[in-house]
């Protein structure tokens, strides 16, 4: 089965099994190959984001959306994690507005737009881009589509509104998946 089909199968199987807002386990073909011992020694996605020093806004948003338990569960998940600077670049007041309890649904939709079911490291994503002829489209847990391509050697992810975000650090491995640090925030259309 091609990498593209593996990625799509993992995403769609997980979304249908757990619903749009519950992140689920991906295909065995994309499972973490580090073994149980390595999984036990690494922190999960939430704990890793909490320790970076550049994801405080993301962690606050995950808490406000009630997604800590989901992103701490076994997964695996792939999370495109915007830095604090990426959130700071949004229009003034956007983050404060999203963190209000009455906007929890919108915040959840934005955060799940940054998550993909399965453990998709940068090599797998790069191969899918090449196999797709330069631009690979994939579904997020929110049910929205993102596309990935190359800008030189960097992976660039484009959201539905055409905003491009670079992966500035790939393959931050966790016990329940992988984090790719981004310099921008994806906003659903």
N, C-alpha and C positions, 0 to 999 in steps of 0.2 A: 504494500500500500504506500502511496507517495506521502511525503511529509505533509504536503498541503491537505491531503485527505485525512491524515492522522490528526492534525491540528483541528480540523473542522469536526471530525468525529468526536474528539475529546470534548470540545466546547459544547456541541449540541447535545451529546449524551448527558453531560453534567447539568446543563441548564434545564433540560426536560425532567431530569430525575429530581431535582431539588427546587425548582422554581427560579424565577428571575432574580430574587434577592438572596437566595441561599447558595453560597458557593459550594460546589460539589467536587468530588474526586474525578480526575480525568482518566483518560485511556491508559492502560498499562504500558503502551508504547511510549508514553511521555512521562511515566512515573519517575520519581527520583531514584537514581541509580547509586546513591551513596550508601544504602543499606541501613538497617535499623540502628546499629550502633552510632553511626554518624548523625542520624536523625535525632537521637536522644541527646547528643552533645551540643547541637546547635539550637539557638533560640528560634521561636516561630516568627512569622512575619511581623506581628504587632510588637513583640519584644525587640526585634531587630530595628524596626523603625524608631522605637522609643530610644534606642541607644545611639543613634547616628548623630544627633545634635543638629541635623538639618531637616528633620521631618516633624517638628513640634506641631505645626499647623495640621498636617495630615493626621497625626495621632489624635489631636483634639477633634477633628472632623469624624474620624472613625468612632471615637467614643460618643460623640453627639448623635451619630446615626445608629448607634447600637450594634455596630458590626465587630466589636472586639472579639466576642465569642466565636463568631463565624470565621474571622481571619486568624483565630488561634487554634481552630479545629484542624484535623489531619490533612485536609485538602487532597491533592496538591493544588496550589494556586500560582498564577503569575500576576504580579502587581506592578503596574507602571506607577512609580511613586514620585509625585511632584515634590520638589524641595520647598522650603519656606520661602525662598526668593521667588519661586514660581507662583506661589499663592499671593505674595506681596505685589506681583506684577498685574494682578487682576484689578479691575476698576475699584476705586475706593469704596469701602462699605460692603463689597461682595461677600467676603469671608464672614464678617460679623452677621450679615443677614442670613447666610446659609446655616450658621451655627444656632440660630434661634429654633426652639422646639417646634414652632408652627411650620418650619421649612424642612423638617426631617425627611419627608418624602423626596424632595428635590435633592437634598444633600446625599441621600442614599443612592439615588439615580446617578449622580455625578461620580460618587465613589465606586459604584459597581461598573461604571463606564471605564474605570482604570484597572479592572480585574478580568482575567481570563481563566477559565477552568483548565487545569492541567499545569504541569511544570515545563515551561517553554523557555529553555535557555537561549542565549544569543546565537549560538551556533545553529540550533534548530530553526530559529526565526530567520537567520541569514540564508540558510538553505532554502527555506520556503520562499523568500524574496527572489532568490535566483531562479528557482523552479517556476515561479509565476511570471518570469520575464521582467522583473524589476520592481514590481509593486505587488505586495501580498495583502489581501483583505481578510480580516478575521473578525469574528463576533466576540463581543464582550459579554460579561454576565448580565449587564443591563439590557442586552438584546440589541445594542447599537453596533455599528461597524466602525472599525478603525482600519487604517492601511499603513503598512510599513514599507519603507524603501531605504535606499542608501543615499547619503550626502557625503561623498568621499568614502571614508571608512566608518563613519558614524551611521547608526540606524536612526532614521527619522520616522516618527509616527504622526499621521495626519488624522485629525478627527473629522466628523461629518460636516463641520462648517468650513473645512479647509485649513484650519490652524495647524501649523507644524510644530512639533516638539521633538527635541533631540534626546536620545538616551545618552546621558552624560556619564553614567556608570552602569555597566551591565553585570548580570550574574552575581548579585549578592545572594548567596545561597542561605536558605533557612531550613528548619526542620520540616516545614510544610509547603515548600515551594521556592520560588525565586522572586527577587525584587530587581526591577530595572529602574534606576533613578532617572527622572526626567527633569528638563528645565522649563516645563510648561504644564498647564492644567488642561485636560480635555473637558470640553463642555458640550453636552448633548445638544443637538439642534432643536 
